Amino acid sequence: MKLDYHQPKEWITHPVNESAVLGSTIFILPGAKIRKDPGLITLFGPGCTIQEDVGVHAHAIGDFFNWLTEVIGISSDMAKAVIKRFSKFTDTDFKGGIILGPVNNFGHKAVCHGTVLTGYNVFYGLRSTVHNLVTGNNVYIGHETKMFNCYVDDNVEIQEGCRIKNCIIGKNVRIGDFCTLKNCIIEDNTVVETRAEIIGTKEHKLKIGGNSWLSTACEVYVDINENSLVPMRMVVDGPDEASKLNRNIMINPVTDFGLVVWDHMMELSHISHEVMNYIKQEFFK
Protein backbone atom coordinates (compact mmCIF):
# COMPACT_ATOMS: atom_id res chain seq x y z
CA MET A 1 0.00 0.00 0.00
CA LYS A 2 1.42 3.39 -0.96
CA LEU A 3 -0.21 6.65 0.02
CA ASP A 4 0.48 10.23 -0.96
CA TYR A 5 2.03 12.12 1.94
CA HIS A 6 0.36 15.31 0.75
CA GLN A 7 -3.19 13.95 1.03
CA PRO A 8 -3.96 13.48 4.73
CA LYS A 9 -7.58 12.57 3.98
CA GLU A 10 -6.20 9.32 2.55
CA TRP A 11 -4.11 8.43 5.57
CA ILE A 12 -4.34 5.00 7.05
CA THR A 13 -7.13 4.17 9.47
CA HIS A 14 -7.34 1.40 12.06
CA PRO A 15 -6.17 -1.30 11.50
CA VAL A 16 -3.15 -1.62 9.20
CA ASN A 17 -2.68 -5.15 7.89
CA GLU A 18 0.19 -4.55 5.52
CA SER A 19 3.20 -2.27 5.20
CA ALA A 20 2.55 1.26 4.03
CA VAL A 21 4.77 4.06 2.76
CA LEU A 22 3.77 7.71 2.85
CA GLY A 23 5.93 9.64 0.44
CA SER A 24 9.43 8.18 0.36
CA THR A 25 10.54 8.19 4.00
CA ILE A 26 7.54 7.38 6.23
CA PHE A 27 7.13 3.69 6.99
CA ILE A 28 4.18 2.06 8.76
CA LEU A 29 4.74 -1.62 9.46
CA PRO A 30 2.13 -4.41 9.73
CA GLY A 31 0.00 -4.44 12.84
CA ALA A 32 0.26 -0.72 13.58
CA LYS A 33 -3.06 0.81 14.64
CA ILE A 34 -3.50 4.41 13.54
CA ARG A 35 -6.95 5.82 14.05
CA LYS A 36 -8.00 9.06 12.36
CA ASP A 37 -11.12 10.57 13.86
CA PRO A 38 -13.08 13.27 11.94
CA GLY A 39 -12.00 16.77 12.85
CA LEU A 40 -8.67 15.74 14.39
CA ILE A 41 -5.17 15.89 13.00
CA THR A 42 -2.86 12.91 12.64
CA LEU A 43 0.42 13.93 11.04
CA PHE A 44 3.69 12.05 10.64
CA GLY A 45 6.68 14.13 9.59
CA PRO A 46 9.32 12.92 7.11
CA GLY A 47 11.39 9.98 8.27
CA CYS A 48 8.97 8.63 10.87
CA THR A 49 8.92 4.89 11.54
CA ILE A 50 5.86 3.25 13.12
CA GLN A 51 6.77 -0.34 13.97
CA GLU A 52 4.61 -3.43 14.57
CA ASP A 53 1.86 -3.41 17.19
CA VAL A 54 2.01 0.33 17.76
CA GLY A 55 -1.19 2.12 18.74
CA VAL A 56 -1.79 5.78 17.78
CA HIS A 57 -5.14 7.26 18.78
CA ALA A 58 -5.94 10.95 19.06
CA HIS A 59 -8.85 12.56 20.87
CA ALA A 60 -10.43 16.00 20.98
CA ILE A 61 -9.47 18.36 23.80
CA GLY A 62 -11.50 21.53 23.22
CA ASP A 63 -9.64 24.68 24.24
CA PHE A 64 -6.00 23.96 23.38
CA PHE A 65 -4.58 26.89 25.35
CA ASN A 66 -6.37 25.88 28.54
CA TRP A 67 -5.34 22.26 27.98
CA LEU A 68 -1.69 23.30 27.82
CA THR A 69 -1.85 25.52 30.90
CA GLU A 70 -4.20 23.48 33.07
CA VAL A 71 -3.63 19.83 32.11
CA ILE A 72 0.02 19.99 31.05
CA GLY A 73 0.71 22.81 33.48
CA ILE A 74 3.06 25.02 31.46
CA SER A 75 3.10 28.82 31.71
CA SER A 76 0.95 31.07 29.53
CA ASP A 77 3.98 32.31 27.57
CA MET A 78 5.18 28.77 26.95
CA ALA A 79 1.69 27.71 25.86
CA LYS A 80 1.57 30.55 23.33
CA ALA A 81 4.95 29.45 21.94
CA VAL A 82 3.72 25.85 21.60
CA ILE A 83 0.57 26.96 19.78
CA LYS A 84 2.61 29.15 17.43
CA ARG A 85 4.99 26.28 16.73
CA PHE A 86 2.33 23.72 15.85
CA SER A 87 -0.29 26.01 14.26
CA LYS A 88 1.47 25.74 10.89
CA PHE A 89 0.10 22.20 10.57
CA THR A 90 -3.53 23.28 10.40
CA ASP A 91 -5.60 26.05 8.89
CA THR A 92 -7.87 26.21 11.93
CA ASP A 93 -7.37 26.29 15.68
CA PHE A 94 -5.83 23.06 16.86
CA LYS A 95 -8.46 21.01 18.72
CA GLY A 96 -6.49 17.88 19.48
CA GLY A 97 -4.69 15.10 17.67
CA ILE A 98 -1.27 13.63 16.99
CA ILE A 99 1.50 15.66 15.36
CA LEU A 100 4.89 14.01 15.04
CA GLY A 101 7.78 16.02 13.66
CA PRO A 102 10.41 14.59 11.29
CA VAL A 103 12.39 11.46 12.16
CA ASN A 104 10.22 10.18 15.00
CA ASN A 105 10.49 6.48 15.81
CA PHE A 106 8.02 4.27 17.68
CA GLY A 107 9.36 0.97 19.02
CA HIS A 108 7.37 -2.26 19.05
CA LYS A 109 4.09 -2.16 21.00
CA ALA A 110 4.44 1.52 21.88
CA VAL A 111 1.18 3.33 22.61
CA CYS A 112 0.47 6.98 21.84
CA HIS A 113 -2.92 8.41 22.69
CA GLY A 114 -4.59 11.62 23.77
CA THR A 115 -2.99 14.72 22.29
CA VAL A 116 0.69 14.30 21.44
CA LEU A 117 2.86 16.98 19.81
CA THR A 118 6.53 16.24 19.20
CA GLY A 119 9.45 17.95 17.54
CA TYR A 120 12.33 16.52 15.52
CA ASN A 121 13.99 13.19 16.31
CA VAL A 122 11.91 11.78 19.16
CA PHE A 123 12.24 8.08 20.02
CA TYR A 124 9.53 6.08 21.81
CA GLY A 125 10.92 2.84 23.21
CA LEU A 126 9.57 -0.69 23.22
CA ARG A 127 6.20 -0.89 25.03
CA SER A 128 6.38 2.76 26.07
CA THR A 129 3.11 4.62 26.69
CA VAL A 130 2.48 8.35 26.35
CA HIS A 131 -0.78 10.20 26.94
CA ASN A 132 -1.11 13.98 26.53
CA LEU A 133 2.51 14.83 25.81
CA VAL A 134 4.32 17.82 24.30
CA THR A 135 8.02 17.43 23.49
CA GLY A 136 10.77 19.47 21.88
CA ASN A 137 13.56 18.14 19.66
CA ASN A 138 15.98 15.27 20.29
CA VAL A 139 14.06 13.44 23.01
CA TYR A 140 14.57 9.81 23.99
CA ILE A 141 11.81 7.97 25.88
CA GLY A 142 13.06 4.59 27.05
CA HIS A 143 11.52 1.13 26.86
CA GLU A 144 8.43 0.56 29.02
CA THR A 145 8.44 4.16 30.27
CA LYS A 146 4.99 5.63 30.87
CA MET A 147 4.30 9.37 30.66
CA PHE A 148 1.03 11.20 31.31
CA ASN A 149 0.26 14.93 31.02
CA CYS A 150 3.87 16.07 30.53
CA TYR A 151 5.90 18.75 28.78
CA VAL A 152 9.45 17.80 27.77
CA ASP A 153 11.88 20.37 26.34
CA ASP A 154 14.80 19.83 23.92
CA ASN A 155 17.66 17.35 24.36
CA VAL A 156 16.15 15.19 27.07
CA GLU A 157 16.94 11.55 27.80
CA ILE A 158 14.48 9.47 29.83
CA GLN A 159 15.66 5.91 30.38
CA GLU A 160 13.62 2.72 30.64
CA GLY A 161 10.94 1.82 33.16
CA CYS A 162 10.20 5.36 34.37
CA ARG A 163 6.79 6.53 35.59
CA ILE A 164 6.27 10.26 34.98
CA LYS A 165 2.99 12.08 35.55
CA ASN A 166 2.05 15.76 35.50
CA CYS A 167 5.63 16.96 35.05
CA ILE A 168 7.50 19.72 33.22
CA ILE A 169 11.03 18.75 32.19
CA GLY A 170 13.50 21.40 31.01
CA LYS A 171 16.30 21.34 28.45
CA ASN A 172 19.32 19.03 28.63
CA VAL A 173 17.87 16.84 31.39
CA ARG A 174 18.81 13.20 31.92
CA ILE A 175 16.54 10.85 33.89
CA GLY A 176 17.88 7.39 34.74
CA ASP A 177 16.16 4.00 34.75
CA PHE A 178 13.09 3.25 36.88
CA CYS A 179 12.62 6.76 38.24
CA THR A 180 9.27 7.96 39.56
CA LEU A 181 8.35 11.61 38.97
CA LYS A 182 4.97 13.07 39.86
CA ASN A 183 3.74 16.66 39.95
CA CYS A 184 7.17 18.23 39.57
CA ILE A 185 9.24 20.69 37.53
CA ILE A 186 12.77 19.64 36.58
CA GLU A 187 14.74 22.69 35.47
CA ASP A 188 17.44 22.77 32.78
CA ASN A 189 20.74 20.84 32.90
CA THR A 190 19.69 18.50 35.71
CA VAL A 191 20.57 14.82 36.14
CA VAL A 192 18.24 12.42 37.98
CA GLU A 193 19.93 9.08 38.60
CA THR A 194 18.46 5.55 38.63
CA ARG A 195 15.46 4.79 40.89
CA ALA A 196 15.14 8.33 42.22
CA GLU A 197 11.71 9.50 43.39
CA ILE A 198 10.52 13.09 43.07
CA ILE A 199 6.97 13.52 44.33
CA GLY A 200 4.99 16.75 44.47
CA THR A 201 1.28 17.41 44.83
CA LYS A 202 -1.46 18.65 42.54
CA GLU A 203 -1.61 21.84 44.57
CA HIS A 204 2.14 22.48 44.37
CA LYS A 205 4.41 21.20 41.64
CA LEU A 206 7.69 20.35 43.35
CA LYS A 207 10.60 22.31 41.81
CA ILE A 208 14.09 20.91 41.23
CA GLY A 209 16.47 23.79 40.53
CA GLY A 210 18.64 23.74 37.43
CA ASN A 211 22.19 22.39 37.20
CA SER A 212 21.46 19.87 39.96
CA TRP A 213 22.41 16.21 40.37
CA LEU A 214 20.10 13.79 42.17
CA SER A 215 21.95 10.58 42.95
CA THR A 216 20.74 6.98 42.79
CA ALA A 217 17.66 6.01 44.84
CA CYS A 218 17.28 9.41 46.51
CA GLU A 219 13.82 10.65 47.46
CA VAL A 220 12.78 14.30 47.18
CA TYR A 221 9.49 15.66 48.51
CA VAL A 222 10.26 19.40 48.78
CA ASP A 223 11.68 22.09 46.48
CA ILE A 224 15.45 22.20 46.17
CA ASN A 225 17.66 25.02 44.96
CA GLU A 226 19.67 25.11 41.77
CA ASN A 227 23.22 23.74 41.77
CA SER A 228 22.34 21.11 44.36
CA LEU A 229 23.83 17.67 44.85
CA VAL A 230 21.55 15.09 46.49
CA PRO A 231 23.58 12.13 47.82
CA MET A 232 22.71 8.52 47.12
CA ARG A 233 19.61 7.24 49.00
CA MET A 234 19.12 10.54 50.82
CA VAL A 235 15.52 11.42 51.74
CA VAL A 236 14.81 15.14 51.35
CA ASP A 237 11.44 15.69 53.00
CA GLY A 238 11.81 19.02 54.75
CA PRO A 239 13.31 22.51 54.36
CA ASP A 240 16.19 21.72 56.73
CA GLU A 241 17.45 18.91 54.51
CA ALA A 242 16.89 20.96 51.35
CA SER A 243 18.87 23.89 52.70
CA LYS A 244 21.95 21.70 53.15
CA LEU A 245 22.01 20.60 49.51
CA ASN A 246 23.07 23.83 47.85
CA ARG A 247 26.83 23.54 47.51
CA ASN A 248 27.19 26.50 45.13
CA ILE A 249 28.50 24.23 42.38
CA MET A 250 27.94 24.54 38.67
CA ILE A 251 27.85 21.00 37.36
CA ASN A 252 29.19 20.16 33.95
CA PRO A 253 28.55 16.40 33.66
CA VAL A 254 31.51 15.93 31.31
CA THR A 255 34.26 17.96 32.95
CA ASP A 256 33.23 18.86 36.48
CA PHE A 257 30.89 16.30 37.96
CA GLY A 258 33.44 13.54 38.56
CA LEU A 259 35.48 15.81 40.82
CA VAL A 260 32.37 16.96 42.67
CA VAL A 261 31.32 13.35 43.29
CA TRP A 262 34.74 12.28 44.52
CA ASP A 263 34.98 15.28 46.82
CA HIS A 264 31.57 14.43 48.24
CA MET A 265 32.44 10.73 48.60
CA MET A 266 35.54 11.67 50.54
CA GLU A 267 33.27 13.31 53.11
CA LEU A 268 31.12 10.19 53.49
CA SER A 269 33.34 7.23 52.72
CA HIS A 270 35.36 5.02 55.06
CA ILE A 271 37.99 4.69 52.34
CA SER A 272 41.14 6.59 53.22
CA HIS A 273 41.77 9.99 51.68
CA GLU A 274 45.01 8.65 50.21
CA VAL A 275 43.15 5.96 48.25
CA MET A 276 40.43 8.38 47.12
CA ASN A 277 43.00 10.93 45.99
CA TYR A 278 44.83 8.24 44.03
CA ILE A 279 41.60 7.22 42.24
CA LYS A 280 40.78 10.85 41.49
CA GLN A 281 44.21 11.47 40.02
CA GLU A 282 44.04 8.37 37.84
CA PHE A 283 40.51 8.77 36.49
CA PHE A 284 39.95 12.53 36.47
CA LYS A 285 43.19 13.89 35.12
C-alpha positions in Angstrom: 0.0 0.0 0.0 1.4 3.4 -1.0 -0.2 6.6 0.0 0.5 10.2 -1.0 2.0 12.1 1.9 0.4 15.3 0.7 -3.2 13.9 1.0 -4.0 13.5 4.7 -7.6 12.6 4.0 -6.2 9.3 2.5 -4.1 8.4 5.6 -4.3 5.0 7.1 -7.1 4.2 9.5 -7.3 1.4 12.1 -6.2 -1.3 11.5 -3.1 -1.6 9.2 -2.7 -5.1 7.9 0.2 -4.5 5.5 3.2 -2.3 5.2 2.6 1.3 4.0 4.8 4.1 2.8 3.8 7.7 2.9 5.9 9.6 0.4 9.4 8.2 0.4 10.5 8.2 4.0 7.5 7.4 6.2 7.1 3.7 7.0 4.2 2.1 8.8 4.7 -1.6 9.5 2.1 -4.4 9.7 0.0 -4.4 12.8 0.3 -0.7 13.6 -3.1 0.8 14.6 -3.5 4.4 13.5 -6.9 5.8 14.0 -8.0 9.1 12.4 -11.1 10.6 13.9 -13.1 13.3 11.9 -12.0 16.8 12.8 -8.7 15.7 14.4 -5.2 15.9 13.0 -2.9 12.9 12.6 0.4 13.9 11.0 3.7 12.0 10.6 6.7 14.1 9.6 9.3 12.9 7.1 11.4 10.0 8.3 9.0 8.6 10.9 8.9 4.9 11.5 5.9 3.3 13.1 6.8 -0.3 14.0 4.6 -3.4 14.6 1.9 -3.4 17.2 2.0 0.3 17.8 -1.2 2.1 18.7 -1.8 5.8 17.8 -5.1 7.3 18.8 -5.9 11.0 19.1 -8.8 12.6 20.9 -10.4 16.0 21.0 -9.5 18.4 23.8 -11.5 21.5 23.2 -9.6 24.7 24.2 -6.0 24.0 23.4 -4.6 26.9 25.3 -6.4 25.9 28.5 -5.3 22.3 28.0 -1.7 23.3 27.8 -1.9 25.5 30.9 -4.2 23.5 33.1 -3.6 19.8 32.1 0.0 20.0 31.0 0.7 22.8 33.5 3.1 25.0 31.5 3.1 28.8 31.7 1.0 31.1 29.5 4.0 32.3 27.6 5.2 28.8 26.9 1.7 27.7 25.9 1.6 30.6 23.3 5.0 29.4 21.9 3.7 25.8 21.6 0.6 27.0 19.8 2.6 29.2 17.4 5.0 26.3 16.7 2.3 23.7 15.8 -0.3 26.0 14.3 1.5 25.7 10.9 0.1 22.2 10.6 -3.5 23.3 10.4 -5.6 26.0 8.9 -7.9 26.2 11.9 -7.4 26.3 15.7 -5.8 23.1 16.9 -8.5 21.0 18.7 -6.5 17.9 19.5 -4.7 15.1 17.7 -1.3 13.6 17.0 1.5 15.7 15.4 4.9 14.0 15.0 7.8 16.0 13.7 10.4 14.6 11.3 12.4 11.5 12.2 10.2 10.2 15.0 10.5 6.5 15.8 8.0 4.3 17.7 9.4 1.0 19.0 7.4 -2.3 19.0 4.1 -2.2 21.0 4.4 1.5 21.9 1.2 3.3 22.6 0.5 7.0 21.8 -2.9 8.4 22.7 -4.6 11.6 23.8 -3.0 14.7 22.3 0.7 14.3 21.4 2.9 17.0 19.8 6.5 16.2 19.2 9.5 17.9 17.5 12.3 16.5 15.5 14.0 13.2 16.3 11.9 11.8 19.2 12.2 8.1 20.0 9.5 6.1 21.8 10.9 2.8 23.2 9.6 -0.7 23.2 6.2 -0.9 25.0 6.4 2.8 26.1 3.1 4.6 26.7 2.5 8.3 26.3 -0.8 10.2 26.9 -1.1 14.0 26.5 2.5 14.8 25.8 4.3 17.8 24.3 8.0 17.4 23.5 10.8 19.5 21.9 13.6 18.1 19.7 16.0 15.3 20.3 14.1 13.4 23.0 14.6 9.8 24.0 11.8 8.0 25.9 13.1 4.6 27.0 11.5 1.1 26.9 8.4 0.6 29.0 8.4 4.2 30.3 5.0 5.6 30.9 4.3 9.4 30.7 1.0 11.2 31.3 0.3 14.9 31.0 3.9 16.1 30.5 5.9 18.8 28.8 9.5 17.8 27.8 11.9 20.4 26.3 14.8 19.8 23.9 17.7 17.4 24.4 16.1 15.2 27.1 16.9 11.5 27.8 14.5 9.5 29.8 15.7 5.9 30.4 13.6 2.7 30.6 10.9 1.8 33.2 10.2 5.4 34.4 6.8 6.5 35.6 6.3 10.3 35.0 3.0 12.1 35.6 2.0 15.8 35.5 5.6 17.0 35.0 7.5 19.7 33.2 11.0 18.7 32.2 13.5 21.4 31.0 16.3 21.3 28.5 19.3 19.0 28.6 17.9 16.8 31.4 18.8 13.2 31.9 16.5 10.8 33.9 17.9 7.4 34.7 16.2 4.0 34.7 13.1 3.2 36.9 12.6 6.8 38.2 9.3 8.0 39.6 8.4 11.6 39.0 5.0 13.1 39.9 3.7 16.7 40.0 7.2 18.2 39.6 9.2 20.7 37.5 12.8 19.6 36.6 14.7 22.7 35.5 17.4 22.8 32.8 20.7 20.8 32.9 19.7 18.5 35.7 20.6 14.8 36.1 18.2 12.4 38.0 19.9 9.1 38.6 18.5 5.6 38.6 15.5 4.8 40.9 15.1 8.3 42.2 11.7 9.5 43.4 10.5 13.1 43.1 7.0 13.5 44.3 5.0 16.7 44.5 1.3 17.4 44.8 -1.5 18.6 42.5 -1.6 21.8 44.6 2.1 22.5 44.4 4.4 21.2 41.6 7.7 20.3 43.4 10.6 22.3 41.8 14.1 20.9 41.2 16.5 23.8 40.5 18.6 23.7 37.4 22.2 22.4 37.2 21.5 19.9 40.0 22.4 16.2 40.4 20.1 13.8 42.2 22.0 10.6 43.0 20.7 7.0 42.8 17.7 6.0 44.8 17.3 9.4 46.5 13.8 10.7 47.5 12.8 14.3 47.2 9.5 15.7 48.5 10.3 19.4 48.8 11.7 22.1 46.5 15.5 22.2 46.2 17.7 25.0 45.0 19.7 25.1 41.8 23.2 23.7 41.8 22.3 21.1 44.4 23.8 17.7 44.9 21.5 15.1 46.5 23.6 12.1 47.8 22.7 8.5 47.1 19.6 7.2 49.0 19.1 10.5 50.8 15.5 11.4 51.7 14.8 15.1 51.4 11.4 15.7 53.0 11.8 19.0 54.7 13.3 22.5 54.4 16.2 21.7 56.7 17.4 18.9 54.5 16.9 21.0 51.3 18.9 23.9 52.7 22.0 21.7 53.2 22.0 20.6 49.5 23.1 23.8 47.8 26.8 23.5 47.5 27.2 26.5 45.1 28.5 24.2 42.4 27.9 24.5 38.7 27.9 21.0 37.4 29.2 20.2 33.9 28.5 16.4 33.7 31.5 15.9 31.3 34.3 18.0 33.0 33.2 18.9 36.5 30.9 16.3 38.0 33.4 13.5 38.6 35.5 15.8 40.8 32.4 17.0 42.7 31.3 13.3 43.3 34.7 12.3 44.5 35.0 15.3 46.8 31.6 14.4 48.2 32.4 10.7 48.6 35.5 11.7 50.5 33.3 13.3 53.1 31.1 10.2 53.5 33.3 7.2 52.7 35.4 5.0 55.1 38.0 4.7 52.3 41.1 6.6 53.2 41.8 10.0 51.7 45.0 8.7 50.2 43.1 6.0 48.2 40.4 8.4 47.1 43.0 10.9 46.0 44.8 8.2 44.0 41.6 7.2 42.2 40.8 10.8 41.5 44.2 11.5 40.0 44.0 8.4 37.8 40.5 8.8 36.5 39.9 12.5 36.5 43.2 13.9 35.1 
